[in-house]
Amino acid sequence: MTARINQARSALTKMFNSERYSRFTLQSEEEGGPHVEVKLSSDGIENDHVPDSMDESHGSPSYRAPPRDKYRNVCYLALGTLLIFVIGYLIGYVSHRSPQRPLVSCDPKLGVETEETEGGEEEVVEKSLDWSDINNLLGQKLNPEAFDKRLSEFARDDHEAGSDGDRVLGNRVFEGFKSLQMNPWTDIHYVQLQTQNSTQPNRVLIGSEEVGQPTGYLAYSARGTVKGQVVYANYGRREDLQELQNQNVELKNKVVLLRAGRLNFAEQVASVAELGASAVLIYPDPQDYDYQDTTELYGHVHLGSGDPYTPGFPSFNHTQFPPTRSSGLPSIPAQTITAQTAAQILKRMGGAEAPSFFTGRLPSVTYRLGGASDGESATVEVNNVLVTKELHNVFGIIKGFTDPDQYVVLGAQRDSWGPGYAKATVGTTLLMELARAVFEMVEHGGFRPRRSLLFASWSGGDYGSVGATEWLEGYLSSLNKKALTYVSLDGAVTGTGAFRASASPLLHTLLESTMKKVKNPIGSKKKSLYEDVAGDSLQTNVLRPMQLGDCAYPFLAFSGIPSLSFSFFSEGAKDYPYSNTFLDNKENLDRATNHRLSTMAVGAGQLAGQLALQLVHDHILRLDVAGYGTTLGKSVHSLRRQLFNATQSLSGNWLAFASGSYSRAVRRLQADVLNTDLNDAEACRFLNERIMTVEQSLLSPYVSPVQVPFRHVVFGLGPHTLGSLGALSDPDELHTQLALATWTLQGCANGLVGDVWELDNEI
């Protein structure tokens, strides 16, 4: 081989030292046909003169013939060049070849491959994960043993909002997020909370006899002392109050006795205050709550959420805002009492005997409606005081890889008046276990979410989602088109045997598909959760309307973020009986779950985790805009029927046309999705942004968040909602509200269409 290389080098040298090609020109055929001039020289310098040997008279080229061995040299040159190329290729291949590795060991469940390097270390090689791989990964990461271990970290008897115990738990959450490299941060709010007066206890008297100094209380009650005849109004529901009217029993200037349940405390107080009641007493009846008759109740009566003294704006610093108060604060004193105290009051009441559906199970008591002069009067004294507390919301983030600025929020309340095991401890533990599971899926499992997951630990939940609402108020504009969905983990496990959920219509289809993939933690291992609890109808057997007391409610009705809450509960029970008491502890929750709390919690984690991961994984968001059209259509149809029965001047046709615009926008979006390349990240983002406008666009822009914080036209509270328009008696106000609701729906349709040049505002 060396001889051939030398021979090729020699041929190249001879070529470059002999005459070489230097220039040629072509003349046109008009000048006598092709004319070629070639000059060859041995010294590499061009000669501008015509050589002597050229016969100019004939105009034909004259050149010096090369030696005969030049053709042989050309062949050697070509062969030598080829040989040098082959040798160079072989040398490059040998010098850059990677060392041979053993066969790859691949576990399809993990979604990663591990290869052993020369040093004996394992190297992780990522591969694409499909949805079944992601589900398997989550199932491997969530287990009862890890949940049991974590529960003890967040169990405390003293973690009231803003207390030292609350802050200790907040620091544990922060450190937990930090250990998972989630870049944690704390959001601080200075809020007004109402607590009991340590020097002046609240009191209840019958006649002149004091029958109680309750330790339980209702935050945000009006202060003062009220005396009046007692009226028993069952739960204070609309049908209960109607029954009192039928019996000619008036509530004006009366002290109203209610039993807890069916409605939250704030709704109960508001319902009787509208009819002129002067004070409210609420007790737990043995028919609804099976515990000792001396058990105290705790709660709040703010018909809203957040700090009621900074309505519509965040409590970052009180000094920068003028004094104001929420329209949802009650104007009358309200106080909880024990069943024992309630029995003493009922025994000394007069009036007609109560109907059967008013009757509870207090022993040796005849339930009477009261209000008559033959009964003794009651005195209610409330001395609660306002205090400023510093609340810490704690956050951690697992960022997405394609659209990290869009995120699903998972949140849980951290505080409680008592142990709050079901209310706060289980939810916080679920939050931390889901964070750990997703972190490990990303760090070691090859999972690459497109969007981010934001984990939030709230304080002030017992006072009406104060911490969460203040965060929403502070960052409302930033959350627009950023927060995809909120998943509440509060009260996720309170029993066993039954399941219920409340959600935005955008999430109904996703919830159903997720339930079909999750195994029922307390049923047959061969059946899905959906098969065991939903039967033939998710709407009938599982879904419930989202209520004001739901921790997810402000996200939906105040901020326009699609939201979900759910609960595994004991079959036959309407509510967890130990909620709002100091009996919400580990022993009672273990009993309620048949000592399968950890298994139930894993099932809850699977449901919340799979739903959230689906939203951050798919190219196109799994939010059902078409299903929302069905909900809007039903609301509009119901309102039109009410209007037809009440007035002939307003038909509601314009509202129906706006609903039709929404349906057309849905069809246009569906066509655009079918015609979009799902590998085009920018095109997918544009479609997703259109989908994300739906819920937020249903917040009425025509009402003040200070006076009417829950602006959602379907799920909000106030005269602007589709469910309330039919009850308006003033024709002018009805006309105005109908027009505003129409344009709110039309704006929702416009946002779904997307580009302004595609809009059709014809109503």
C-alpha positions in Angstrom: 0.0 0.0 0.0 2.9 2.3 0.8 4.3 1.8 -2.7 1.0 2.8 -4.3 0.8 5.9 -2.2 4.3 6.9 -3.3 3.5 6.2 -6.9 0.4 8.4 -6.7 2.4 11.2 -5.0 5.0 11.0 -7.9 2.3 11.2 -10.5 0.8 14.3 -8.9 4.2 15.9 -8.7 4.8 15.3 -12.4 1.5 16.7 -13.4 1.9 19.9 -11.4 5.4 20.5 -12.7 4.5 20.0 -16.4 2.4 22.1 -18.7 -1.1 22.6 -17.4 -4.5 23.8 -18.6 -4.8 27.6 -18.2 -7.4 29.2 -20.3 -10.0 28.6 -23.0 -12.5 30.7 -25.0 -15.4 29.8 -27.3 -16.4 31.9 -30.3 -19.8 32.0 -31.9 -20.7 30.1 -35.0 -21.0 33.4 -36.9 -17.3 33.8 -36.6 -16.6 30.5 -38.3 -17.8 27.9 -35.9 -16.6 27.0 -32.5 -13.2 28.3 -31.8 -11.1 27.0 -28.9 -8.0 28.6 -27.6 -6.0 26.6 -25.1 -2.7 27.7 -23.6 -0.4 25.4 -21.7 2.8 26.5 -20.1 5.3 24.8 -18.0 6.0 27.7 -15.6 2.4 28.5 -14.7 2.6 32.0 -16.2 0.2 33.0 -18.9 1.6 34.3 -22.2 -0.5 37.0 -23.8 1.2 36.7 -27.2 0.1 34.2 -29.8 2.6 31.2 -30.1 4.7 30.9 -33.2 3.3 27.5 -34.0 -0.3 28.9 -34.4 -1.5 29.0 -38.0 -3.5 32.2 -37.9 -4.6 32.0 -41.6 -6.7 28.9 -41.0 -8.2 30.1 -37.7 -7.8 26.6 -36.2 -6.3 26.0 -32.8 -2.6 25.1 -32.7 -1.2 23.5 -29.5 1.6 21.6 -28.2 0.8 17.9 -27.8 1.4 16.5 -24.3 3.7 13.6 -23.8 2.2 10.1 -24.2 2.7 9.1 -20.5 0.5 12.0 -19.4 -2.6 9.8 -19.9 -1.1 7.2 -17.6 -0.4 9.9 -15.0 -4.0 10.9 -15.0 -5.1 7.4 -14.3 -2.6 7.2 -11.5 -3.9 10.5 -10.1 -7.5 9.2 -10.1 -6.6 6.0 -8.5 -4.4 7.7 -5.9 -7.1 10.2 -5.0 -9.7 7.4 -4.5 -7.2 5.4 -2.4 -6.4 8.4 -0.2 -10.2 8.9 0.4 -10.7 5.3 1.4 -7.8 5.3 3.7 -9.0 8.6 5.3 -12.4 7.2 5.8 -11.1 4.0 7.5 -8.9 6.0 9.8 -11.8 8.3 10.8 -14.1 5.4 11.4 -11.6 3.6 13.6 -10.7 6.7 15.6 -14.2 7.9 16.2 -16.0 4.7 16.8 -17.9 4.5 20.1 -17.0 1.6 22.4 -19.3 -1.4 22.0 -22.0 -1.5 24.6 -24.0 -4.5 25.9 -27.6 -5.0 25.0 -30.0 -2.5 26.3 -32.3 -3.4 29.2 -35.7 -1.8 28.6 -38.7 -1.7 31.0 -41.7 -0.4 29.0 -43.5 0.5 32.3 -40.8 2.9 33.2 -40.5 4.6 29.8 -36.7 4.8 30.0 -33.8 2.6 29.0 -30.7 2.0 31.0 -27.3 1.3 29.4 -24.1 0.3 31.2 -21.1 2.4 30.3 -17.5 1.2 30.3 -17.1 2.6 33.9 -19.9 0.4 35.1 -22.3 3.3 35.6 -25.9 3.3 34.3 -26.9 5.9 31.7 -30.6 6.9 31.3 -31.8 7.0 27.7 -35.2 8.7 27.2 -37.9 7.4 25.0 -41.3 8.7 24.1 -44.0 7.8 26.6 -47.6 7.1 25.6 -50.6 7.6 27.8 -50.6 4.1 29.2 -46.9 4.4 30.2 -47.7 7.6 32.1 -50.6 5.9 33.9 -48.5 3.0 34.8 -45.8 5.3 36.1 -48.2 7.2 38.3 -49.6 3.9 39.7 -46.1 2.8 40.7 -45.3 6.0 42.5 -48.5 6.2 44.6 -48.8 3.6 47.3 -50.5 3.2 50.7 -47.2 2.8 52.6 -45.8 6.1 51.4 -49.1 7.8 52.2 -49.2 6.4 55.7 -45.7 7.7 56.4 -46.5 11.1 55.1 -49.7 11.5 57.1 -47.9 11.8 60.4 -45.9 14.7 59.1 -49.0 16.9 58.6 -51.2 15.8 61.6 -51.5 18.5 64.2 -54.2 19.5 66.7 -53.3 23.2 66.7 -53.1 24.7 63.2 -55.7 27.4 63.1 -55.2 29.9 60.3 -52.4 32.3 61.0 -51.3 30.4 64.1 -47.8 29.1 64.9 -49.0 25.6 64.1 -50.2 26.6 60.7 -46.9 28.2 60.0 -45.0 25.1 61.1 -47.0 23.0 58.6 -46.4 25.7 55.9 -42.7 25.4 56.5 -42.8 21.6 56.1 -44.6 22.0 52.8 -42.0 24.5 51.7 -39.1 22.2 52.6 -40.9 19.3 50.9 -41.2 21.2 47.7 -37.6 22.4 48.0 -36.4 18.8 48.3 -38.2 18.0 45.1 -36.4 20.9 43.3 -39.8 22.6 42.7 -38.5 26.2 43.3 -41.0 26.9 46.1 -42.2 30.4 47.1 -44.5 31.9 49.7 -47.4 34.3 49.1 -48.1 36.4 52.2 -51.5 38.1 52.9 -52.5 40.3 55.9 -56.2 39.5 56.5 -58.9 40.3 59.0 -60.1 37.2 60.8 -62.8 37.1 63.4 -62.1 35.2 66.6 -63.7 34.8 70.0 -63.2 37.4 72.7 -61.0 35.9 75.3 -62.4 38.3 78.0 -66.1 38.4 77.0 -67.4 35.0 76.0 -70.5 34.7 73.8 -73.7 33.8 75.7 -77.2 32.3 75.2 -80.0 32.9 77.7 -83.6 31.6 78.0 -85.6 34.1 79.9 -83.1 35.2 82.5 -81.3 31.9 82.8 -78.0 31.4 81.0 -78.1 28.1 79.2 -74.7 28.3 77.5 -71.3 29.9 77.0 -70.4 28.1 73.8 -66.8 27.6 72.9 -67.7 27.1 69.3 -68.6 30.2 67.2 -69.4 31.5 63.7 -66.7 33.8 62.3 -67.8 37.1 60.7 -71.1 37.2 62.7 -72.4 40.6 63.5 -71.6 41.7 67.1 -74.2 42.6 69.6 -77.0 41.4 72.0 -80.4 40.5 70.7 -83.5 39.4 72.6 -86.7 37.9 71.1 -89.2 35.1 70.7 -87.8 31.9 69.3 -88.9 30.3 66.0 -87.8 26.9 64.9 -87.2 26.8 61.1 -85.7 23.4 60.5 -82.7 23.8 58.1 -83.7 27.2 56.8 -84.2 26.0 53.3 -86.7 27.6 50.9 -89.3 24.9 51.5 -88.8 25.2 55.3 -89.4 28.9 55.2 -92.4 28.4 53.0 -93.9 26.0 55.5 -93.6 28.6 58.2 -95.4 31.1 56.0 -98.1 28.6 55.4 -98.4 28.2 59.2 -98.6 32.0 59.6 -95.4 32.1 61.6 -93.3 35.2 61.0 -89.6 35.6 61.4 -89.4 39.3 61.8 -87.6 40.3 65.0 -87.4 36.7 66.0 -84.5 34.6 67.2 -84.4 31.7 64.7 -83.3 28.2 65.8 -81.9 26.1 62.9 -80.4 22.6 62.8 -77.1 22.3 60.9 -76.9 20.6 57.5 -78.3 20.7 54.0 -77.0 24.3 53.6 -73.8 25.9 54.8 -73.9 28.2 57.8 -73.6 31.4 55.6 -76.6 30.4 53.5 -78.7 29.5 56.5 -78.1 32.9 58.1 -78.7 34.8 54.9 -81.9 33.0 54.2 -83.6 34.0 57.5 -82.0 37.4 57.6 -83.8 38.3 54.4 -87.1 37.7 56.2 -86.3 40.0 59.1 -84.8 37.6 61.7 -82.9 39.4 64.5 -80.5 36.5 65.4 -79.7 32.9 64.5 -78.8 29.9 66.6 -77.6 26.7 64.9 -77.2 23.3 66.5 -76.3 19.7 65.4 -79.4 17.4 65.6 -78.8 13.7 66.5 -80.8 12.8 63.4 -77.9 14.2 61.3 -74.9 14.0 63.6 -74.3 11.0 65.7 -72.1 12.3 68.5 -72.3 13.6 72.0 -74.8 16.3 72.7 -72.1 18.6 74.1 -70.1 18.7 70.8 -69.3 22.3 69.7 -69.6 23.5 66.1 -67.2 26.0 64.3 -67.7 27.8 61.0 -68.1 31.2 59.3 -71.2 33.1 58.0 -69.6 35.2 55.3 -71.7 34.7 52.1 -68.6 34.9 50.0 -65.0 33.9 50.1 -61.7 35.7 50.9 -61.1 38.5 53.4 -64.6 40.3 53.6 -62.9 43.5 54.4 -61.0 43.7 51.1 -63.7 42.4 48.7 -62.5 42.1 45.1 -58.9 43.0 45.8 -56.0 41.3 47.6 -55.1 41.8 51.3 -51.4 42.4 50.6 -51.4 45.5 52.8 -54.5 47.0 54.4 -53.1 50.5 54.6 -53.3 51.1 50.9 -57.1 50.4 50.6 -60.0 52.5 51.9 -62.2 50.9 54.5 -64.9 48.7 52.9 -66.7 45.4 53.6 -68.2 42.6 51.6 -71.9 42.7 50.8 -72.0 39.1 52.0 -71.4 39.9 55.6 -74.5 39.3 57.8 -76.2 42.1 59.6 -77.4 40.0 62.5 -75.7 38.0 65.2 -75.2 34.2 64.6 -74.0 31.6 67.0 -73.6 27.8 67.2 -74.9 25.9 70.2 -74.7 22.3 71.3 -77.6 19.8 70.9 -77.9 19.9 74.7 -78.5 23.7 74.7 -81.0 23.4 71.8 -83.0 20.8 73.7 -83.4 23.2 76.6 -84.6 26.0 74.3 -87.1 23.7 72.5 -88.6 22.5 75.7 -89.5 26.1 76.7 -90.9 27.2 73.3 -94.6 27.6 72.6 -96.5 27.6 69.4 -97.9 24.9 67.1 -96.3 21.5 66.9 -93.8 21.2 64.0 -94.6 19.1 60.9 -93.0 15.7 60.6 -90.2 16.7 58.3 -89.1 19.3 60.8 -88.8 16.8 63.6 -85.3 15.6 64.7 -84.2 13.1 67.3 -83.5 15.2 70.4 -84.6 13.0 73.3 -87.7 13.9 75.3 -88.3 17.0 73.1 -91.5 18.0 71.3 -90.5 20.0 68.3 -92.6 23.2 68.1 -92.6 26.1 65.6 -92.5 28.8 68.4 -93.1 32.4 67.8 -96.1 32.4 70.2 -96.4 34.6 73.3 -96.7 31.5 75.5 -93.0 30.7 74.9 -90.0 32.2 76.6 -87.8 34.6 74.8 -84.1 34.0 74.1 -81.1 36.4 74.3 -78.1 36.0 72.0 -74.9 37.8 72.9 -72.0 37.7 70.4 -68.7 39.4 71.3 -66.4 38.2 68.6 -63.4 40.4 67.7 -61.5 41.1 64.5 -57.8 40.4 64.5 -55.2 40.9 61.7 -53.4 37.6 60.8 -50.5 36.9 58.5 -51.4 34.0 56.1 -48.8 32.1 54.1 -49.8 30.3 50.9 -47.0 28.0 49.8 -46.4 27.0 46.1 -44.2 24.7 44.2 -43.9 24.2 40.4 -43.0 21.3 38.1 -42.5 23.1 34.8 -43.6 21.9 31.4 -41.4 21.4 28.4 -43.4 23.0 25.6 -45.8 25.6 27.2 -44.4 26.0 30.7 -46.5 29.3 31.2 -49.7 27.3 31.1 -50.5 25.2 34.1 -52.9 23.0 36.1 -53.3 24.0 39.8 -53.7 21.3 42.5 -54.5 22.8 45.9 -55.3 21.8 49.5 -56.3 23.6 52.6 -53.7 23.4 55.4 -55.4 25.0 58.4 -58.2 23.9 60.7 -59.9 25.0 64.0 -59.3 21.5 65.4 -57.4 18.5 64.2 -59.0 18.8 60.8 -57.9 15.3 59.7 -60.3 14.8 56.9 -60.5 18.5 56.1 -56.8 19.5 56.0 -54.4 16.7 56.8 -55.5 14.2 54.2 -55.6 16.8 51.5 -52.2 18.2 52.3 -50.7 14.7 52.3 -52.3 14.0 49.0 -50.8 17.2 47.6 -47.3 16.3 48.8 -47.5 12.7 47.5 -48.7 13.8 44.1 -45.9 16.3 43.9 -43.4 13.6 44.8 -44.9 11.2 42.3 -44.8 13.6 39.4 -41.3 14.8 40.2 -40.0 11.2 40.2 -41.9 10.6 36.9 -40.1 13.5 35.3 -36.7 13.0 37.0 -36.4 9.2 36.6 -39.3 8.0 34.4 -38.8 10.0 31.2 -42.1 11.9 31.6 -42.1 15.2 29.8 -45.3 17.2 30.4 -46.1 19.8 27.8 -47.5 22.2 30.4 -46.7 22.9 34.1 -48.2 21.6 37.3 -48.6 24.1 40.1 -49.0 22.7 43.7 -50.6 25.1 46.2 -51.0 24.8 50.0 -53.6 27.3 51.2 -54.1 28.9 54.6 -57.4 30.5 55.9 -59.6 27.8 54.4 -61.8 27.5 57.5 -62.8 31.1 57.2 -64.0 30.8 53.6 -61.1 30.0 51.3 -59.4 33.2 52.4 -55.9 32.4 51.3 -56.9 30.9 48.0 -59.3 33.8 47.2 -56.7 36.5 48.1 -54.3 34.8 45.7 -56.9 34.8 43.0 -57.7 38.5 43.6 -54.0 39.4 43.6 -53.1 37.7 40.3 -56.4 37.5 38.4 -55.0 39.2 35.2 -51.9 36.9 35.3 -54.1 33.8 35.6 -56.1 34.6 32.4 -55.2 32.0 29.7 -52.5 30.6 32.0 -54.4 28.6 34.7 -56.0 25.7 32.8 -57.9 24.0 35.6 -58.0 23.9 39.4 -58.3 20.5 41.2 -59.2 20.7 44.8 -58.0 18.0 47.2 -59.9 19.2 50.2 -62.2 16.6 51.7 -61.2 14.0 49.1 -61.7 11.1 51.5 -64.3 11.3 54.2 -65.7 7.7 54.1 -66.1 4.7 51.9 -68.8 3.2 49.7 -69.8 6.2 47.6 -68.4 8.9 45.4 -69.5 12.4 44.2 -67.9 15.3 42.3 -68.6 18.9 41.3 -67.0 20.3 38.2 -67.3 22.8 35.4 -69.0 21.3 32.4 -65.7 21.6 30.5 -64.4 18.8 32.7 -67.3 16.4 32.7 -66.1 14.3 29.8 -62.5 14.2 31.1 -63.8 13.2 34.6 -65.9 10.4 33.1 -63.0 9.0 31.0 -60.6 9.2 34.0 -63.1 7.4 36.2 -63.3 4.6 33.7 -59.5 4.1 33.9 -59.1 4.3 37.7 -59.9 1.2 39.7 -62.4 1.6 42.5 -60.3 1.5 45.7 -63.1 0.0 47.7 -64.9 -2.1 45.1 -64.2 -4.9 42.8 -60.6 -4.9 41.4 -62.0 -5.9 38.1 -64.3 -2.9 37.9 -63.5 0.7 37.3 -64.6 3.5 39.6 -67.1 4.6 37.0 -68.7 1.2 36.8 -69.1 0.9 40.5 -70.5 4.4 41.3 -71.8 6.0 38.1 -74.0 3.2 36.8 -75.7 4.4 33.7 -75.4 8.2 34.3 -72.5 10.3 35.5 -74.9 13.3 35.7 -77.4 11.6 37.9 -75.3 9.5 40.2 -72.1 11.4 40.6 -72.2 15.0 39.6 -73.5 17.7 42.0 -73.8 21.4 41.5 -70.8 23.3 42.8 -71.8 25.2 46.0 -70.5 28.3 47.7 -68.9 26.3 50.5 -66.9 24.2 48.0 -63.2 25.1 48.1 -63.1 25.1 44.3 -66.0 27.5 44.0 -64.1 30.8 43.9 -61.8 29.5 41.2 -64.9 28.8 39.0 -67.3 31.6 39.9 -64.9 34.4 40.8 -61.9 33.7 38.4 -63.4 31.8 35.6 -61.0 28.8 35.9 -62.5 25.4 35.1 -62.6 23.6 38.5 -63.1 20.2 40.1 -63.7 18.9 43.6 -64.6 15.3 44.5 -65.0 13.1 47.6 -65.2 9.5 48.6 -67.8 9.4 51.3 -69.8 6.9 53.4 -72.8 5.5 51.6 -76.0 7.0 52.9 -74.3 10.1 54.5 -74.9 13.5 53.0 -71.9 15.1 54.8 -69.0 14.1 56.8 -70.5 14.3 60.3 -67.3 15.4 62.1 -66.6 18.3 59.8 -66.4 21.7 61.7 -65.8 20.0 65.0 -62.8 18.9 67.1 -63.9 15.3 66.4 -62.4 15.4 62.9 -59.4 13.3 64.0 -57.6 10.2 62.8 -59.6 7.8 64.9 -63.0 8.9 63.5 -61.8 9.0 59.9 -60.3 5.6 60.2 -63.6 4.3 61.5 -65.5 6.1 58.7 -63.2 4.5 56.0 -63.3 1.0 57.6 -59.6 1.4 58.4 -58.7 1.7 54.7 -57.8 5.4 54.7 -54.5 4.9 52.9 -56.1 2.7 50.2 -58.8 5.3 49.7 -56.3 8.1 49.5 -54.3 6.3 46.8 -57.5 6.0 44.8 -58.1 9.7 45.2 -54.6 10.5 44.2 -54.9 8.3 41.1 -58.1 10.2 40.1 -56.7 13.7 40.7 -53.3 12.8 39.2 -54.5 11.1 36.0 -56.9 14.0 35.3 -54.2 16.6 35.9 -51.6 14.7 33.9 -54.0 14.3 31.0 -54.4 18.1 30.8 -50.6 18.8 30.8 -49.8 15.9 28.4 -52.2 16.1 25.4 -51.5 18.4 22.4 -55.1 19.7 22.5 -56.7 20.4 25.9 -59.3 17.8 26.9 -61.9 20.5 27.8 -65.3 19.7 26.4 -66.5 23.0 24.8 -69.4 21.1 23.1 -70.6 19.7 26.4 -70.7 23.3 27.8 -72.9 24.2 24.9 -75.5 21.7 26.2 -75.4 23.3 29.7 -75.8 26.8 28.3 -78.7 25.6 26.1 -80.5 24.1 29.0 -80.1 27.3 31.1 -81.3 29.5 28.2 -84.3 27.3 27.5 -85.3 27.3 31.2 -85.0 31.1 31.4 -87.1 31.5 28.2 -89.8 29.4 29.6 -89.9 31.5 32.8 -90.0 34.7 30.7 -92.8 33.4 28.6 -94.9 32.6 31.7 -94.1 35.9 33.4 -94.2 38.5 30.6 -95.1 38.8 27.0 -92.9 41.7 26.2 -89.6 39.9 26.6 -89.2 36.5 24.9 -85.5 35.7 25.4 -85.0 35.1 21.7 -81.9 37.2 21.6 -80.3 35.0 24.4 -81.2 31.9 22.3 -79.5 33.4 19.3 -76.3 34.1 21.3 -76.4 30.5 22.5 -76.6 29.5 18.8 -73.5 31.6 18.1 -71.7 29.6 20.7 -72.7 26.3 19.0 -71.5 27.6 15.7 -68.2 28.6 17.3 -67.8 25.1 18.7 -68.3 23.6 15.2 -65.7 25.9 13.8 -63.2 25.0 16.5 -63.8 21.3 15.9 -63.2 21.8 12.2 -60.0 23.7 12.9 -58.7 20.9 15.2 -59.3 18.3 12.5 -57.4 20.4 10.0 -54.4 21.1 12.3 -51.1 19.3 12.4 -50.8 18.3 16.1 -47.0 18.3 15.8 -47.2 22.0 15.2 -46.7 23.4 18.7 -47.6 27.0 17.8 -50.9 25.9 16.0 -51.9 23.7 19.0 -51.2 26.6 21.4 -53.5 28.9 19.4 -56.3 26.4 19.5 -55.8 25.8 23.2 -55.9 29.5 23.9 -59.3 29.7 22.2 -60.6 26.8 24.3 -59.3 28.5 27.5 -61.4 31.6 26.8 -64.7 29.8 27.4 -64.9 29.8 31.2 -63.3 33.2 31.7 -65.6 34.8 29.1 -68.7 33.7 31.1 -67.7 36.1 33.9 -70.1 39.1 33.4 -68.0 42.2 32.7 -71.0 44.3 33.7 -71.0 43.8 37.4 -68.6 44.9 40.1 -66.5 42.2 41.8 -66.7 44.3 45.0 -70.5 44.1 45.1 -71.0 40.9 43.2 -67.7 38.8 43.4 -69.1 35.7 41.8 -69.7 37.1 38.3 -70.2 33.8 36.5 -73.5 34.0 34.6 -74.1 30.2 35.1 -72.6 29.4 38.4 -72.3 32.8 40.1 -74.5 34.5 42.7 -76.6 37.5 42.0 -79.3 39.0 39.7 -77.0 38.7 36.6 -77.0 34.9 36.5 -79.2 33.0 34.1 -80.9 31.2 37.0 -81.9 34.5 38.7 -83.1 36.6 35.8 -86.5 35.0 35.8 -87.1 36.1 39.4 -86.6 39.8 38.7 -89.9 41.7 39.1 -88.7 45.1 37.8 -89.3 45.1 34.0 -86.6 47.7 33.3 -84.0 45.8 35.4 -85.0 42.5 33.7 -84.6 44.1 30.3 -81.2 45.4 31.2 -79.9 42.2 32.8 -81.2 40.2 29.8 -79.3 42.3 27.4 -76.1 42.1 29.4 -76.4 38.3 29.7 -77.0 38.1 26.0 -73.7 40.0 25.2 -71.8 38.0 27.8 -72.8 34.8 26.0 -72.0 36.4 22.6 -68.6 37.4 23.9 -67.9 33.8 25.0 -68.8 32.7 21.5 -66.5 35.3 20.0 -63.6 34.3 22.2 -64.0 30.7 21.0 -63.9 31.7 17.4 -60.5 33.4 17.9 -59.6 36.0 15.2 -61.5 39.2 15.1 -62.0 39.0 11.3 -63.8 35.7 11.7 -66.4 37.0 14.2 -70.1 37.2 13.5 -71.9 39.5 15.9 -75.3 39.2 14.4 -77.6 38.2 17.2 
